[in-house]
Structures are given as structure tokens and as C-alpha cells.
Amino acid sequence: MNGKYILPDKVIKLMEKGVRIPNPCSVEIGEDIEIERISGRGVVLYSGTKLYGGKTLICADTKLGYEAPATVVDCQLGRGVKLNGGFFKGSVLLDGVEMAYGAHVRDGCILEEEVRAAHTVGLKQTILFPFVTLGSLINFCDCLMSGGTDGKNHSEVGSSYIHFNYTPNQDKATASLIGDVPTGVMLNQAPIFLGGRGGLVGPVRIGHGTVIAAGTIYKKDCPEGGKLLTGNGGAGAEKDFFRGLYCSVGRKVRNNIWYIANLLALKQWYLHVRPSFFHTHEFGRELCEGAVEKLDMAFKERLKCFKAFSENMEESVKLGKDILTGEKRKSTTGPEEDLFNNWPRLEECFTKGLEETTALEKRDLFLDALHSGGDVETGYVKAIQSLDGKTLSPGTMWLQAVVDRITQEALDIVPSCK
């Protein structure tokens, strides 16, 4: 009392635990924060830091708010994470992630080891594999991106880049696969470069080794990778627009199926491979559980958006029958009716656990080789990159089999969308 400010108990407890708080009066620690889930080794909370949420987890040597105030809500932060300012909610950021001020990271993100981002980057339902680097002034929601081998040879998104994830027909079945899971997790693929002042119109599939030139708005697929993609055409065009009419949905259906299948494969990786690398990690179990939770969030989000998209097909079919004629009507309404009528079966295909029973012999062969030939004590990145091609091959074959089986069974339910 006596005019002196009394520090909240949780601030005092954090400082007693070893957390460095240069200006204790300027931080805010929510009532639901569990002090036991915050490391006392090397953690720094700079002025303006706010922590909320009972799921919040902060590992050693993490620093928050150096450049600007930082708010963290129900996030799990690995070792050596640096969040220099912004808002972070419902996401996992693994060891060595760094983001400059102005970040806006919302629910369902997983940023793996050594991901970097410059200032003013917005993410939601975004999964970035190790080393992926983002420039400034970027909106990159609803994406999975892999590729690259280290901090110099990394996949990159140039400044002023947008992933367009909302359509004029007001659906968000638009997640883009930039790289993939079966080969991407092996951390030995050629990087992908998305040139600045450009964008992707989701959903698209882009393969490893692809370069998209600066200033390009890209709307197609290039899953084979290794290409230089350029140009926007630039020619103006005018045609009638009928809200609710989709005209061609086959590619969009296929890309949604591919994305969901890759998510399910990645969850298998986190359930069977990743835990070995967390067992000596302070809060390792909780960090791994947080990542699996975010994968479940991402899966549910994609199902929700895909279902809403399928429901829109009823109106599109009606419009197509009124507006279109001949072969165009048939090619448009056929896939739309297929998707609308078969959504329950399609949803069941994604939720019945195919990923848990596929290529188990390849999975076990890879896990045996990993535990006998890889040194998990060196950490995830070094251990995976120390494995030779013969060892990695069963792992890729396992995950690819998961993706292929789910994709094939899903497309068999909507054959007109193949």
C-alpha cells in the first residue's frame, strides 16, 4: 500500500522461478496461467507481454515482446522461441522459431523448427515445416509448406504475398499444399520460392523445387515441382457472374482431398516419430500433445469448410440447370451432384481411421531403422538429416501410402471429380 504498486502474485512467482521480467509492472499474467508450465531457464518477458490461457506452455530461453508488446493465448512455445511482438493464439511454435513485430498468428498453426518471419505476418490454420522463411507484410492462412534443408537453403515466401483463401461464392475450401508431407518431413527436398508481391489462389498444389516469379498471381497446380512459373496474362476480360454458380469443381474437390490426406499422414508422423525427440525435452510431452491438438484443429477446420462447400453444390446445380446448356451443363452439374449427394460417405472416408491401418510394415521398418541408426539425442532436425536414403525410403513410402489410400478411396466416392 502507501501508494506503492503491489505486483500480482503470478508475476512474483515467475520472477522467483527465474523468469526475467525487466519491467514487472508492465506485464499481465492471466488467472488461468499455470506457472508450472513456464520454464524458469532463460525465459524473458519484456514490457507489454500478456499471457493468457491454461494451455499456455513456454520452454527455456524463449523471449517475448522485445520489439513491441506480445500477447500469447493458449500457445505452446518450444525452446529458444523469439516472438518480438504481436498476437499469438491456439498455436504451436517449436524450437528456434522467430517472428518480428506485428505478427498475427491465430488458431491451428504449427510452426516447426527454425521457421522465421519478418514483420507484419498473418497466419491461421498454417503449417510450416522446418526452415521455412516468410518476408514482411504477408497473409498466409490455410496453407501447408515444406521444402529446404537448412537456414540458408530454405523455402521462402516473399514480402507482400497473399494466399487468397476466400472465394466470391463465400466458401473457404481453399487450403493449398505447397510441398507435401511424405517427402517434406524428410528435410531433404529442394526449396520452394514464392516471389514477392504475388499470391496463390487456393486451393493449389505446388511441388518441391518450384519457383514462382515475383509479381505473379498463380491459380493452377504444379505438383511435379522443379518449374519456374510466371505471368498473370494481364489482359482484361468481362463475362457474366452468377453468384452461387461454380461451373467447375473437380479440381477443387481433388485438392481438398489431397490436403486432408496429407494432414492425416502428418498426424501419424507426430504420433509415431516425433515423440522420440521430445522425451528429453522439458515439457516435451506437453509440447508434442499441443502439436497433435493443432493437427486435430486443422483437420476439423478443413472438414468444416469442405462440408460447407459441398452444401453449396445444391444451389449451384439449380443455377447450372437454369443457365447452362449442352455439354457444359452436364460437365458442371455432374460433379456437383456427385459431391452434394455423397458428402456423408466422403466425410466417413476421412474419419474412419484409414491412416492408422495403412502400410504398417513400412512404418515399423522405418521406426526400427530410426531408433537403431538415428541419434534422437541430437534433436529432430539433425537426426532426420543424418539418415541415408535407404533408411528414409520406408518412411516416405509409409506416409505416401497413407495419402494415396485416403485419396483413392475418397475419389472413388465422387468418381466424376477425378
VEXGUNU-305702 format. One record per residue (C-alpha): residue number from 1; chain; y, x, z. Coordinates in steps of 0.02 Angstrom, whole numbers, plus 50000, padded with zeros to 5 digits. Example, Ala and Ser with C-alpha at 12.3 -4.5 7.8 and 13.67 -1.06 7.14 Angstrom:
% residues 2
(1,A,(49775,50615,50390));
(2,A,(49947,50684,50357));
END
This chain:
% residues 418
(1,A,(50000,50000,50000));
(2,A,(50178,50060,50040));
(3,A,(50225,50049,49855));
(4,A,(50084,50165,49801));
(5,A,(49966,50112,49663));
(6,A,(49786,50098,49725));
(7,A,(49657,50149,49597));
(8,A,(49517,50023,49562));
(9,A,(49350,50066,49641));
(10,A,(49264,50094,49475));
(11,A,(49394,50220,49419));
(12,A,(49372,50314,49582));
(13,A,(49183,50311,49565));
(14,A,(49190,50378,49389));
(15,A,(49302,50521,49443));
(16,A,(49189,50558,49590));
(17,A,(49044,50563,49469));
(18,A,(49131,50698,49367));
(19,A,(49214,50597,49228));
(20,A,(49383,50674,49187));
(21,A,(49524,50547,49182));
(22,A,(49691,50639,49160));
(23,A,(49793,50483,49194));
(24,A,(49687,50369,49307));
(25,A,(49820,50233,49316));
(26,A,(49812,50206,49128));
(27,A,(49627,50164,49105));
(28,A,(49543,49997,49127));
(29,A,(49361,49980,49179));
(30,A,(49287,49806,49167));
(31,A,(49199,49724,49312));
(32,A,(49037,49717,49213));
(33,A,(49033,49904,49177));
(34,A,(48885,49990,49260));
(35,A,(48939,50159,49325));
(36,A,(48758,50219,49317));
(37,A,(48763,50204,49126));
(38,A,(48906,50328,49109));
(39,A,(48867,50514,49116));
(40,A,(48969,50623,49232));
(41,A,(48947,50779,49124));
(42,A,(49092,50818,49009));
(43,A,(49150,50639,48982));
(44,A,(49338,50620,48962));
(45,A,(49435,50456,48963));
(46,A,(49612,50484,48900));
(47,A,(49760,50370,48930));
(48,A,(49739,50192,48867));
(49,A,(49549,50192,48869));
(50,A,(49468,50024,48908));
(51,A,(49283,49999,48944));
(52,A,(49202,49827,48949));
(53,A,(49028,49755,48942));
(54,A,(48869,49777,49041));
(55,A,(48780,49858,48893));
(56,A,(48907,49999,48876));
(57,A,(48824,50169,48883));
(58,A,(48913,50337,48874));
(59,A,(48818,50501,48862));
(60,A,(48875,50677,48905));
(61,A,(49025,50764,48826));
(62,A,(49094,50605,48748));
(63,A,(49283,50593,48735));
(64,A,(49380,50432,48711));
(65,A,(49561,50398,48664));
(66,A,(49632,50572,48630));
(67,A,(49747,50516,48487));
(68,A,(49776,50334,48533));
(69,A,(49708,50202,48652));
(70,A,(49522,50166,48631));
(71,A,(49431,50006,48681));
(72,A,(49241,50010,48696));
(73,A,(49143,49848,48721));
(74,A,(48953,49845,48739));
(75,A,(48929,50004,48636));
(76,A,(48803,50142,48663));
(77,A,(48878,50314,48633));
(78,A,(48772,50470,48613));
(79,A,(48814,50648,48664));
(80,A,(48973,50730,48604));
(81,A,(49046,50573,48525));
(82,A,(49234,50578,48494));
(83,A,(49322,50412,48470));
(84,A,(49504,50459,48455));
(85,A,(49574,50284,48454));
(86,A,(49533,50106,48403));
(87,A,(49417,49962,48443));
(88,A,(49227,49978,48455));
(89,A,(49111,49833,48493));
(90,A,(48924,49799,48492));
(91,A,(48876,49959,48401));
(92,A,(48779,50121,48424));
(93,A,(48858,50290,48386));
(94,A,(48735,50434,48402));
(95,A,(48762,50617,48443));
(96,A,(48913,50703,48368));
(97,A,(48997,50553,48287));
(98,A,(49185,50575,48267));
(99,A,(49313,50443,48218));
(100,A,(49502,50464,48208));
(101,A,(49629,50338,48273));
(102,A,(49643,50162,48204));
(103,A,(49455,50134,48192));
(104,A,(49393,49955,48197));
(105,A,(49204,49956,48223));
(106,A,(49131,49785,48254));
(107,A,(48959,49715,48293));
(108,A,(48798,49778,48217));
(109,A,(48845,49955,48166));
(110,A,(48735,50108,48183));
(111,A,(48820,50274,48151));
(112,A,(48691,50411,48157));
(113,A,(48712,50595,48200));
(114,A,(48869,50686,48142));
(115,A,(48947,50540,48048));
(116,A,(49133,50574,48025));
(117,A,(49278,50457,47987));
(118,A,(49463,50491,47965));
(119,A,(49598,50369,48021));
(120,A,(49602,50180,47997));
(121,A,(49423,50139,47952));
(122,A,(49348,49964,47971));
(123,A,(49160,49939,47989));
(124,A,(49046,49792,48031));
(125,A,(48859,49774,48006));
(126,A,(48866,49951,47935));
(127,A,(48728,50081,47947));
(128,A,(48772,50262,47907));
(129,A,(48639,50397,47907));
(130,A,(48675,50575,47970));
(131,A,(48820,50672,47894));
(132,A,(48899,50525,47800));
(133,A,(49086,50553,47796));
(134,A,(49222,50423,47772));
(135,A,(49401,50458,47720));
(136,A,(49554,50360,47777));
(137,A,(49605,50179,47750));
(138,A,(49430,50113,47716));
(139,A,(49348,49942,47736));
(140,A,(49160,49969,47725));
(141,A,(49070,49820,47802));
(142,A,(48892,49761,47763));
(143,A,(48826,49925,47694));
(144,A,(48686,50049,47722));
(145,A,(48723,50225,47661));
(146,A,(48615,50382,47663));
(147,A,(48608,50549,47573));
(148,A,(48657,50729,47607));
(149,A,(48581,50872,47705));
(150,A,(48718,50936,47821));
(151,A,(48902,50933,47865));
(152,A,(48952,51014,47700));
(153,A,(48827,50933,47582));
(154,A,(48858,50755,47637));
(155,A,(48878,50581,47562));
(156,A,(49060,50532,47560));
(157,A,(49170,50379,47540));
(158,A,(49342,50425,47476));
(159,A,(49504,50363,47552));
(160,A,(49568,50189,47513));
(161,A,(49394,50124,47474));
(162,A,(49333,49945,47493));
(163,A,(49163,49866,47494));
(164,A,(49200,49689,47434));
(165,A,(49085,49579,47537));
(166,A,(49155,49403,47517));
(167,A,(49144,49300,47359));
(168,A,(49255,49164,47283));
(169,A,(49114,49043,47324));
(170,A,(49134,49094,47506));
(171,A,(48965,49175,47538));
(172,A,(48925,49345,47612));
(173,A,(48753,49377,47540));
(174,A,(48831,49538,47480));
(175,A,(48759,49686,47578));
(176,A,(48746,49845,47474));
(177,A,(48612,49979,47482));
(178,A,(48691,50148,47447));
(179,A,(48541,50264,47453));
(180,A,(48385,50196,47537));
(181,A,(48278,50206,47694));
(182,A,(48110,50280,47635));
(183,A,(48187,50439,47564));
(184,A,(48354,50436,47656));
(185,A,(48278,50457,47829));
(186,A,(48203,50623,47775));
(187,A,(48377,50700,47767));
(188,A,(48341,50797,47607));
(189,A,(48419,50690,47472));
(190,A,(48564,50727,47357));
(191,A,(48728,50657,47423));
(192,A,(48817,50505,47354));
(193,A,(49004,50514,47317));
(194,A,(49111,50358,47307));
(195,A,(49279,50412,47239));
(196,A,(49439,50360,47325));
(197,A,(49549,50212,47282));
(198,A,(49396,50120,47220));
(199,A,(49270,49992,47275));
(200,A,(49098,49915,47264));
(201,A,(49074,49729,47233));
(202,A,(48921,49687,47336));
(203,A,(48778,49667,47330));
(204,A,(48739,49827,47233));
(205,A,(48607,49962,47240));
(206,A,(48659,50142,47214));
(207,A,(48535,50287,47211));
(208,A,(48550,50460,47286));
(209,A,(48647,50589,47186));
(210,A,(48764,50459,47112));
(211,A,(48949,50495,47088));
(212,A,(49070,50351,47061));
(213,A,(49235,50414,46992));
(214,A,(49396,50387,47089));
(215,A,(49484,50225,47049));
(216,A,(49326,50136,46992));
(217,A,(49281,49961,47048));
(218,A,(49093,49958,47020));
(219,A,(48994,49796,47009));
(220,A,(48824,49846,46940));
(221,A,(48666,49931,47004));
(222,A,(48614,50112,46981));
(223,A,(48461,50130,47095));
(224,A,(48391,50276,46995));
(225,A,(48536,50386,47052));
(226,A,(48595,50551,46980));
(227,A,(48729,50470,46872));
(228,A,(48917,50484,46851));
(229,A,(48986,50307,46848));
(230,A,(49162,50275,46785));
(231,A,(49281,50145,46719));
(232,A,(49341,49969,46753));
(233,A,(49369,49914,46574));
(234,A,(49550,49868,46605));
(235,A,(49552,49728,46476));
(236,A,(49618,49562,46537));
(237,A,(49513,49405,46519));
(238,A,(49535,49220,46552));
(239,A,(49399,49090,46573));
(240,A,(49368,48930,46668));
(241,A,(49319,48946,46851));
(242,A,(49217,48810,46935));
(243,A,(49209,48832,47123));
(244,A,(49031,48818,47185));
(245,A,(48953,48866,47016));
(246,A,(48861,49032,47024));
(247,A,(48788,49045,46848));
(248,A,(48676,49196,46881));
(249,A,(48593,49229,47048));
(250,A,(48436,49328,47007));
(251,A,(48513,49500,47035));
(252,A,(48597,49443,47195));
(253,A,(48433,49374,47262));
(254,A,(48340,49535,47220));
(255,A,(48470,49644,47303));
(256,A,(48469,49540,47462));
(257,A,(48280,49554,47469));
(258,A,(48287,49743,47444));
(259,A,(48417,49762,47581));
(260,A,(48319,49659,47707));
(261,A,(48159,49752,47666));
(262,A,(48247,49919,47696));
(263,A,(48313,49856,47863));
(264,A,(48138,49810,47918));
(265,A,(48075,49982,47864));
(266,A,(48214,50066,47962));
(267,A,(48167,49969,48117));
(268,A,(47990,50036,48102));
(269,A,(48064,50211,48094));
(270,A,(48161,50178,48254));
(271,A,(48009,50105,48341));
(272,A,(47884,50241,48295));
(273,A,(47980,50401,48251));
(274,A,(48147,50402,48339));
(275,A,(48087,50379,48520));
(276,A,(48008,50552,48523));
(277,A,(48180,50629,48501));
(278,A,(48259,50532,48643));
(279,A,(48134,50566,48784));
(280,A,(48226,50721,48850));
(281,A,(48396,50642,48819));
(282,A,(48497,50575,48965));
(283,A,(48497,50387,48937));
(284,A,(48384,50418,48787));
(285,A,(48278,50263,48811));
(286,A,(48432,50153,48828));
(287,A,(48512,50232,48675));
(288,A,(48358,50201,48568));
(289,A,(48344,50023,48632));
(290,A,(48526,49996,48587));
(291,A,(48494,50053,48408));
(292,A,(48343,49937,48390));
(293,A,(48450,49795,48457));
(294,A,(48581,49831,48323));
(295,A,(48447,49830,48188));
(296,A,(48393,49658,48250));
(297,A,(48575,49603,48243));
(298,A,(48590,49668,48065));
(299,A,(48429,49580,48014));
(300,A,(48486,49414,48088));
(301,A,(48655,49430,48002));
(302,A,(48575,49460,47833));
(303,A,(48457,49313,47856));
(304,A,(48601,49200,47906));
(305,A,(48705,49250,47754));
(306,A,(48556,49237,47636));
(307,A,(48513,49065,47703));
(308,A,(48692,49004,47682));
(309,A,(48689,49071,47504));
(310,A,(48527,48977,47468));
(311,A,(48602,48816,47535));
(312,A,(48748,48836,47413));
(313,A,(48624,48826,47270));
(314,A,(48609,48637,47287));
(315,A,(48790,48611,47237));
(316,A,(48781,48746,47103));
(317,A,(48631,48662,47021));
(318,A,(48725,48496,47015));
(319,A,(48877,48578,46937));
(320,A,(48770,48676,46815));
(321,A,(48686,48519,46752));
(322,A,(48856,48438,46726));
(323,A,(48945,48585,46648));
(324,A,(48817,48697,46562));
(325,A,(48710,48660,46411));
(326,A,(48557,48727,46322));
(327,A,(48479,48893,46371));
(328,A,(48625,48936,46486));
(329,A,(48589,48782,46592));
(330,A,(48404,48823,46603));
(331,A,(48429,49007,46646));
(332,A,(48558,48962,46778));
(333,A,(48483,48812,46866));
(334,A,(48303,48875,46865));
(335,A,(48327,49024,46985));
(336,A,(48449,48923,47091));
(337,A,(48324,48781,47115));
(338,A,(48188,48910,47150));
(339,A,(48291,48987,47290));
(340,A,(48351,48824,47365));
(341,A,(48179,48741,47366));
(342,A,(48086,48893,47432));
(343,A,(48203,48960,47565));
(344,A,(48088,48914,47713));
(345,A,(47945,49014,47634));
(346,A,(48061,49158,47594));
(347,A,(48126,49164,47772));
(348,A,(47947,49163,47837));
(349,A,(47908,49311,47724));
(350,A,(48042,49412,47813));
(351,A,(47996,49359,47989));
(352,A,(47805,49361,47993));
(353,A,(47790,49547,48031));
(354,A,(47729,49619,47866));
(355,A,(47814,49782,47910));
(356,A,(47705,49801,48064));
(357,A,(47541,49798,47969));
(358,A,(47581,49896,47811));
(359,A,(47519,50072,47768));
(360,A,(47471,50111,47947));
(361,A,(47360,50256,47894));
(362,A,(47509,50339,47810));
(363,A,(47617,50305,47962));
(364,A,(47490,50382,48081));
(365,A,(47463,50531,47966));
(366,A,(47650,50564,47966));
(367,A,(47667,50542,48154));
(368,A,(47522,50661,48187));
(369,A,(47599,50792,48074));
(370,A,(47770,50768,48152));
(371,A,(47708,50792,48329));
(372,A,(47599,50941,48286));
(373,A,(47715,51029,48164));
(374,A,(47890,50975,48210));
(375,A,(47982,51033,48365));
(376,A,(48057,50874,48436));
(377,A,(48145,50976,48568));
(378,A,(48263,51045,48435));
(379,A,(48333,50871,48405));
(380,A,(48311,50740,48272));
(381,A,(48403,50820,48126));
(382,A,(48331,50995,48144));
(383,A,(48155,50931,48175));
(384,A,(48151,50818,48022));
(385,A,(48228,50950,47911));
(386,A,(48103,51080,47971));
(387,A,(47957,50982,47896));
(388,A,(47892,51028,47724));
(389,A,(47867,50909,47581));
(390,A,(47681,50888,47614));
(391,A,(47719,50829,47790));
(392,A,(47862,50716,47738));
(393,A,(47768,50633,47596));
(394,A,(47659,50515,47701));
(395,A,(47815,50459,47796));
(396,A,(47906,50414,47637));
(397,A,(47751,50329,47567));
(398,A,(47733,50227,47727));
(399,A,(47912,50165,47725));
(400,A,(47911,50136,47537));
(401,A,(47753,50034,47555));
(402,A,(47840,49925,47684));
(403,A,(47989,49898,47569));
(404,A,(47879,49865,47417));
(405,A,(47762,49743,47504));
(406,A,(47902,49637,47577));
(407,A,(47999,49641,47414));
(408,A,(47848,49593,47308));
(409,A,(47792,49450,47421));
(410,A,(47970,49384,47429));
(411,A,(47994,49389,47241));
(412,A,(47827,49302,47215));
(413,A,(47901,49155,47311));
(414,A,(48051,49146,47193));
(415,A,(47974,49211,47029));
(416,A,(48119,49155,46919));
(417,A,(48231,49278,47013));
(418,A,(48125,49431,46968));
END
